[in-house]
Amino acid sequence: MSNDRTTNQEAALTRVVGLRRLLAALYVEPDGTYCGLENVDPWDEARDARRYAGPHPVVAHPPCQRWGRFWHGSTRKPHQYRLGEDGGCFAAALTAVRNYGGVLEHPAHSKAWGYFGLAKPAAGEGWTKADDFGGWTCHVEQGHYGHMSRKATWLYAVGTALTELDWSKGEQRLHPVAMERYGYEKARRIGMMAMIGGKDKTRIRNATPPEFRDVLLRIAATAGQGS
């Protein structure tokens, strides 16, 4: 990211703070990385982010379980669920971003993109026009922004500046204990997160690193400045 672009984004966030303009963080943990921040209004499960009705720009993290590789359930009990059966969370998040501006985050290759007719971004190519609602989408790795794994991610933004991010593919990350115990092939298959967190691995995997959170907030803070 260029120094000029970084300065512009920080200035945009400063103007939001100066104007006391809030940003809404939707579908976040009650004790997560968005809580306790000035000018960020967190919507956790108890508040039900599906009910958000503006007027502030949003950073949205709708649940991804029913949109990923195992949307149907575990391999031991396949087809427990229907594709996209998330109680309308993704649809509501998409509507909020389109209505109020901001950015939505989901795991890379989320089936929600095809389900809702969004163009799928390609790795390494930056922002791509996503739809006819003014939306743009991109592929980025959270590993460049503080996550312990590469964690490939897709973003969808409306009405914001098209922020330059690190579009490169990160280096492969393998847990040393997994390498020693299982060898390269299995360590590669199971990934970093399988060896971290115990019963909390899902919470840790889903958590947004502060550095990446700040990137998303800066994007949302430019709502109204997009082309």
C-alpha positions as CSV (number, residue, x, y, z in Angstrom):
1,M,0.0,0.0,0.0
2,S,1.4,3.4,-0.9
3,N,2.2,6.0,1.7
4,D,-0.2,8.4,0.0
5,R,-3.0,5.9,0.0
6,T,-2.4,5.0,3.6
7,T,-2.4,8.6,4.6
8,N,-5.7,9.2,2.8
9,Q,-7.4,6.2,4.5
10,E,-6.2,7.3,7.9
11,A,-7.4,10.8,7.2
12,A,-10.8,9.4,6.2
13,L,-11.1,7.5,9.5
14,T,-10.0,10.7,11.4
15,R,-12.7,12.6,9.6
16,V,-15.3,10.0,10.7
17,V,-14.1,10.3,14.3
18,G,-14.1,14.1,14.1
19,L,-17.7,14.1,12.8
20,R,-18.7,11.4,15.3
21,R,-19.9,9.3,12.5
22,L,-20.3,5.7,13.7
23,L,-19.3,2.5,11.8
24,A,-21.4,-0.6,12.5
25,A,-19.7,-4.0,12.9
26,L,-22.2,-6.7,12.2
27,Y,-22.1,-10.4,13.2
28,V,-19.2,-10.0,15.7
29,E,-18.4,-11.7,19.0
30,P,-19.6,-9.9,22.1
31,D,-16.0,-9.9,23.5
32,G,-14.2,-9.8,20.2
33,T,-11.9,-7.4,18.5
34,Y,-14.5,-4.8,17.5
35,C,-15.8,-4.3,21.0
36,G,-14.7,-1.3,23.1
37,L,-13.6,0.8,20.1
38,E,-14.6,4.4,19.8
39,N,-17.0,5.1,17.0
40,V,-17.6,1.4,16.3
41,D,-21.1,0.0,17.2
42,P,-20.8,-3.8,17.5
43,W,-23.8,-6.0,16.7
44,D,-23.4,-9.5,18.2
45,E,-25.8,-12.4,18.2
46,A,-27.8,-11.0,21.0
47,R,-28.6,-7.8,19.1
48,D,-29.3,-9.8,15.9
49,A,-27.4,-8.0,13.1
50,R,-30.2,-9.0,10.6
51,R,-32.2,-6.2,12.1
52,Y,-29.6,-3.5,11.4
53,A,-31.4,-0.6,9.6
54,G,-28.6,1.9,9.2
55,P,-27.7,4.6,8.9
56,H,-24.0,4.0,9.4
57,P,-21.5,2.2,7.0
58,V,-20.9,-1.4,8.0
59,V,-18.2,-4.0,8.3
60,A,-20.0,-7.3,8.1
61,H,-18.8,-10.8,9.1
62,P,-21.9,-13.0,8.4
63,P,-21.6,-16.6,9.5
64,C,-19.9,-18.9,6.9
65,Q,-20.7,-22.4,8.1
66,R,-23.4,-23.1,5.6
67,W,-21.5,-21.5,2.7
68,G,-18.2,-23.3,2.9
69,R,-16.7,-26.6,1.8
70,F,-18.7,-28.5,4.4
71,W,-21.9,-26.6,4.1
72,H,-23.9,-29.8,4.3
73,G,-22.4,-30.9,7.7
74,S,-19.4,-33.0,8.8
75,T,-18.0,-35.8,6.6
76,R,-19.3,-38.3,9.2
77,K,-22.9,-36.9,8.9
78,P,-23.1,-35.4,5.4
79,H,-26.2,-33.6,4.2
80,Q,-27.5,-32.5,7.6
81,Y,-28.1,-29.0,6.2
82,R,-29.2,-27.2,3.1
83,L,-26.8,-24.9,1.2
84,G,-27.1,-21.3,2.6
85,E,-29.3,-22.2,5.5
86,D,-28.0,-19.5,7.7
87,G,-31.2,-17.8,8.9
88,G,-30.9,-15.1,6.3
89,C,-27.7,-13.7,7.8
90,F,-25.7,-13.3,4.5
91,A,-28.7,-11.9,2.7
92,A,-29.2,-9.3,5.4
93,A,-25.4,-8.4,5.5
94,L,-25.4,-8.0,1.7
95,T,-28.4,-5.7,1.9
96,A,-26.8,-3.6,4.7
97,V,-23.6,-3.1,2.7
98,R,-25.6,-2.1,-0.4
99,N,-27.9,0.2,1.4
100,Y,-25.4,1.9,3.8
101,G,-22.0,1.3,2.2
102,G,-19.1,-0.6,3.7
103,V,-17.5,-4.0,3.3
104,L,-18.5,-7.7,3.9
105,E,-15.9,-10.4,4.6
106,H,-16.3,-14.2,4.0
107,P,-13.8,-17.1,3.4
108,A,-12.4,-17.4,-0.1
109,H,-14.5,-19.6,-2.4
110,S,-17.6,-19.0,-0.4
111,K,-20.6,-20.4,-2.2
112,A,-22.6,-17.3,-1.3
113,W,-20.9,-15.5,-4.2
114,G,-22.5,-17.8,-6.8
115,Y,-25.8,-18.1,-4.9
116,F,-26.3,-14.3,-4.9
117,G,-24.9,-13.7,-8.3
118,L,-21.6,-12.0,-7.3
119,A,-18.6,-12.3,-9.6
120,K,-15.9,-14.4,-8.0
121,P,-12.6,-12.6,-7.6
122,A,-9.3,-14.1,-8.7
123,A,-6.3,-14.3,-6.5
124,G,-3.6,-11.7,-7.1
125,E,-5.8,-9.4,-9.3
126,G,-7.1,-6.8,-6.9
127,W,-10.7,-5.5,-7.0
128,T,-13.1,-6.8,-9.6
129,K,-16.6,-5.5,-10.4
130,A,-19.0,-7.8,-8.6
131,D,-22.5,-6.9,-9.6
132,D,-24.8,-4.2,-10.9
133,F,-25.3,-2.7,-7.4
134,G,-22.0,-0.9,-7.4
135,G,-20.3,-3.7,-5.6
136,W,-16.6,-4.7,-5.9
137,T,-14.9,-7.9,-4.8
138,C,-11.4,-9.0,-4.1
139,H,-9.3,-12.0,-2.9
140,V,-6.8,-11.2,0.0
141,E,-5.0,-13.3,2.6
142,Q,-5.4,-12.4,6.3
143,G,-2.0,-13.8,6.9
144,H,-0.5,-10.6,5.6
145,Y,-2.5,-8.8,8.3
146,G,-1.8,-10.6,11.5
147,H,-3.5,-14.0,11.1
148,M,-1.5,-17.1,12.1
149,S,-2.5,-18.9,8.9
150,R,-2.8,-17.6,5.4
151,K,-6.6,-17.6,5.6
152,A,-7.7,-16.6,2.1
153,T,-10.6,-14.3,2.2
154,W,-13.1,-12.6,-0.2
155,L,-14.3,-9.1,0.4
156,Y,-17.4,-7.4,-1.1
157,A,-17.5,-3.6,-0.9
158,V,-20.0,-0.9,-2.0
159,G,-19.6,2.8,-2.1
160,T,-16.0,2.8,-0.7
161,A,-12.6,3.7,-2.0
162,L,-10.9,0.7,-3.7
163,T,-8.2,0.2,-1.2
164,E,-4.9,-1.2,-2.4
165,L,-4.1,-4.3,-0.3
166,D,-1.3,-7.0,-0.4
167,W,-2.6,-9.1,-3.2
168,S,0.3,-11.6,-3.1
169,K,0.1,-15.3,-2.1
170,G,1.7,-15.8,1.3
171,E,4.3,-18.4,2.1
172,Q,3.0,-21.8,3.2
173,R,2.6,-22.1,6.9
174,L,2.9,-25.5,8.6
175,H,2.9,-26.2,12.3
176,P,6.2,-27.6,13.4
177,V,4.6,-30.1,15.8
178,A,2.4,-31.4,12.9
179,M,5.5,-31.7,10.7
180,E,7.4,-33.7,13.3
181,R,4.4,-35.9,14.2
182,Y,2.8,-36.5,10.8
183,G,5.2,-35.4,8.1
184,Y,4.8,-32.8,5.4
185,E,1.8,-34.2,3.5
186,K,-0.6,-34.5,6.5
187,A,0.7,-31.3,8.0
188,R,-0.1,-29.5,4.7
189,R,-3.6,-31.1,4.6
190,I,-4.6,-30.3,8.2
191,G,-3.2,-26.8,8.2
192,M,-2.0,-24.5,11.0
193,M,-5.4,-24.2,12.8
194,A,-5.8,-27.9,13.4
195,M,-2.9,-27.8,15.8
196,I,-3.9,-24.6,17.7
197,G,-6.6,-23.8,20.2
198,G,-8.0,-27.2,21.2
199,K,-11.7,-26.8,21.8
200,D,-11.4,-23.1,21.0
201,K,-9.9,-23.6,17.5
202,T,-13.1,-22.5,15.8
203,R,-13.3,-19.3,17.7
204,I,-9.6,-18.6,17.0
205,R,-10.0,-19.5,13.3
206,N,-13.0,-17.1,13.0
207,A,-11.5,-14.2,14.9
208,T,-10.5,-11.2,13.0
209,P,-6.9,-10.0,13.8
210,P,-6.7,-6.4,14.9
211,E,-4.6,-5.4,11.9
212,F,-7.1,-6.8,9.5
213,R,-10.0,-5.3,11.4
214,D,-8.3,-1.9,11.0
215,V,-8.0,-2.5,7.3
216,L,-11.8,-3.2,7.1
217,L,-12.7,-0.2,9.2
218,R,-10.6,2.0,7.0
219,I,-12.4,0.7,4.0
220,A,-15.8,1.2,5.5
221,A,-14.8,4.7,6.7
222,T,-14.4,5.8,3.0
223,A,-18.1,5.0,2.3
224,G,-19.5,7.7,0.1
225,Q,-16.1,8.3,-1.5
226,G,-16.2,5.3,-3.9
227,S,-16.9,5.6,-7.6
